[in-house]
Amino acid sequence: MYCKKIFLLVLISLTVISCLNPKNKSIKVMTWNIWHGGLHGNKAVGFKKDTANTINVYNVLLKEKADILLMQETYCCGMEIAKNAGYTHSIRASSNLSMHSKYPIIDSLEIFKPFNAHGAVIDIDGQRLLFVNIWLHYLPDSFEDIKKLNPDSLIANEGPTRLKEITSIMKVVDSLEKKLKIPVVIGGDFNSPSHLDWVESTQKFHYGKVVQWPVSKLMLEYNYTDSFRKAHPDPRQTLEGTWGYLSPRDIISDRIDFIYYKGGNLKTLYSKIVMEDPEDGFFNSDHRAVLTQFDLKN
């Protein structure tokens, strides 16, 4: 009888502890520039626009099963694609940016120009997170000059557009983060490489250059973590990029799409560049998607 009482007490204690400390939540976040609303075909037809081509975007979304999708170049068809792929909560900031979630979006936040940045607070089973979707200017086209310009010139070229934009955006995000006191996830098409990739150990793959790209440096100055590089700390082992792989020119493929995060209760479980083409066709964008799975502590 005494043993039975001890067993019951232990069982009750474990039940109480389980209730007080529920399991952490795992969430998948994807950022993807779907390229003109997903209209482009494959290389065999010269990237002609056709709504029939959006099926490949849809197939990627179904396969990867992200909980939160930060979409750039939404345009004509992105909202419908996301809806068909099972996203029940969506918000559109502009023709360019939209955010899609399998969890309730409880607030929409204006950040800088809506074509370039937008924020939303999402409730994930009782925990609120701030998500920020970003698209930075595509000019100057560094990939045209990246072989001939020296590092100082490449850095200086970022100043008038992308660095100026991200500086304004991060001032607002930093203010929101301090006010809301919740974890933040920032994703999008930054159109700028990372200084974490252009290092001495990889310079032979980067035309012999080491470049302190200022946009990615600014993100780290605000104490944001690059989730992909967190999961893959050695850039020599992950030379694949998110843009440039379609170009017939002698251009390297580089990471210009990122998912950054900040918050003690967020931890990167894994992160990848979505490389797999659908079985029935071409990937359907000039950008690869980035997918990160986070552990969200209670």
N, C-alpha and C positions, 0 to 999 in steps of 0.2 A: 504493500500500500504506500509505504514511504517513497519507494522508487517511482511509483506512478505519479505521486504529487510533485516530485522533483521534475519529472518529465513534462508534466503539464505546465509547471512554472517556466521551464526553459522554452517550451513551445510558445507560451503566451508572450514571453520576453522577445523572442525572435519575431513574432508577428508584429509587436509594437514597434520594434526597430525597423522592420520592413516598411511599415506605414510611415514612420518618421523620415526614413531615408529611401525613398523610391529610387528606382534605377535611373541613371542618367539617360537623357534623350539623345538620339543620334539623328542628325539632319544632313541632307545633301543639298548643296547650293551649286547652281550652275550659272555661268555667265556665257552669253553667246551673241555675237553679231551675226545675224542670219542673212545679211547681204541683200539689201533691197527687198525686204519682205519675204525672202525665201524664193524669189521668182526665177533664179538662174538655173539653167540646165547644166548638163555636163560638158566636158571638154570636147566631146565628139560633135556637139551642135554649136560650139562657139559661145557658150554661156548665154544663149538666147533666153529672154524672159518669157515665162509661161506659168500660169497658176498651177498647172499640173505638176510642176517641179517641186511644189511645197511639200509633197508627200515625203521627201527625204528628210526635211526638217522634222516633220511629224514623227517619222520612224526613229530618229535619233532621240527625241524627247521620250518616246515610249520606252526605248531600250534603257536609257540612263536613269529614268525615274527620279529626277531631282525633286526635292520638296519645294525649293524656292528657285525660280528662274528669273535672272536679270537679263533682259533682251534689249539688244541694240539693233537699229535699222528695222524696226517693227513694220513701219509703213503700211502697205495695203493689207497684208495677210497675216501678220504675226499674232494678232489678237485671236483670230479664228483658229489658227494652228494650235495655240496654247489651250484654248477652250476644248478643242477636239482631243487634245492629249490628256485631258483630265484635270486641268487647273481650274478650281472652282472660285478662286479669288484673284481678281486681276485689277490693275490700275494702270492707266496710260497717262504719262506726263506730257508727251508731245508726239509728233509723228514718228520720232526716232526712238524714244525710250518707253519701255513698258516693263512692268513687274508682275510676275505670276506666282501664285502660292497655293499650296494645299492646306494652308492654315489661314485663319482670318487676318485680313489687313485692317487694322483698327485706326490708322491715321496716315494721312498723306502730307508730306512736308516739302515745301518749296525750298530748293537749294540752288542758288545761282540761276542760270538760264535753263528752263525746262528741256531745251534741246540737248543740253550738255550734262545735266545732273538732276537727280530727283531722289527723294527719300521716302521711306514708309516704315511705320512701326508694325511689326507682325507679332501676333500672340501665338506662341508655340506651347500649347498645353499649359498655359498659365504663366509662362515666361515671355517677357517682351524683349524683342531685339530690334535695333534700328538697322535697316538695310538701305544702302545707297547705290544707285545705278549710275554709271558714268560713261560718257563718250567724249573724248577729247579730240581736238581738231586734227584732221588728217594732214594738214600742211604745217611746216614744210615736210616734204616727202624725204625723210632721212635715207630711205633705201636707195634713192637715186644718187645721193652724195656720199653714202657711207664708206665707199671704197677710197674716194679721192680726198675727202676732208680729214683734217687731223682732229683728235679728240676735243681740243678746246673749241674748234669751230662747230663741231657737232653739238656740244653742250650749249654754246651760245645760241644756236639756231632754235633750241627748245624754248628760249625765253619769251618771245613775243606772243606765242599762242599757247602751247600745252602747259608750260610752266606757269604762265600767267593764269590760265584757267584753273589748274589744280590748286594753285595758291588761294584763289578766291573760294573755291569749293571747300577746301579743307578748313578754312577759317570758320565757315558756317557749320560744318560737320563737327568740328572741335567744340564749338559753342553748344550744339545740340547734345553732344555726348556728355558734357559736363552738367548740362541742365537735366537731362533725362536719367543719367546714371544707369544706363543699360548697355549691354554688349553691342558692338557695331560690326557689321560686315559690309565691306565696300567691294564692288565688283564692276567690271566693265571693260570696254575697249579704250585703252589708254593711248594707243597709237604711238607708243614710245617704249623702247626696250628697257631692260633692268640693269642697273649697275651690279647686281648680284650675279648676272650672267657674263658680263663683259669684264672678266677678271684675268689675272696673269695666267692662270692655268688653262684658260680657253682662248687666249689671244690668237693662237694659230688658226682657229676657226673663225675669227673675227677680223680678218685682214691684218693681223698683227697688232691690233689695237686693244687697249684697256680704256674703257670710257666710264666715267662717273655720271651716268645719265641722271639728270636732276629731278625728273618727275618721280622716279622710284625712290630716290634719296629723300625727297620731301615726305613721302609716305612713311618711311622709317623714322624720320625726325619727329613725326607725330606718334611714334611708337606703335605703328601698325605692322603686322607680320604678313609677309608674303606666304600664303598657305601652300602653294606649290613648292616653293623653295624650302619651306619648313619640312615638308614631307620628303624632299629630295635635296639634301644639303650640298651635294657635290655636283656643280653644274656640268662637269665633264661627263657625267653619266646621263644627263638629260639635255642633250643639245637640240632636240626637236623644238620647233616653235609653233606659234598659233597663227602666224601669217607669213606669206612669202612662198609657201610650198607650191602654189599654183603657177608662179611666175616663170615664163620661159627664159627670162633674163638671168644673168649670173648674180643672183641675189640670195643671200642666206635666209633660211627660215628662222624667225626670231620670235621670242615671247613678247607680245604687246598687249595681251589680254590677261587680266589678273583678278584674283580674289584675295583681298586683304581682310584682316580681322583684328579686333582689339577687345579685350575683356577676359578677366581671370577665369571665368567659367566656360570659356571656349577653348577647345583643343583640337588640332588637326589629327584626324585618324588616317586619312589618306587623301591624295590629290592627284589628278591626272589631266593630261590633255587628251581630249576625246579624238582618237586617231582613226577609229574603225569606220569604214564606209558601210552604209547599208548594203545588204545583199543584192538589192535590186537597183543599185545605182551609185552615183557620185555623192560625196558628202554634202554638197549643195550650198556651200558658203566659201568665201575666200578667207574666213577665219575658222580655226578650230575652236570648239567649245572648251571651257575649263570647268572641271567638276571637282569639288572638294567636299568630303564628308567630315563633319564636325561632331565631336562629343560635347554635348551641352549639359553641364553639371547643374544639379538642382540646388 
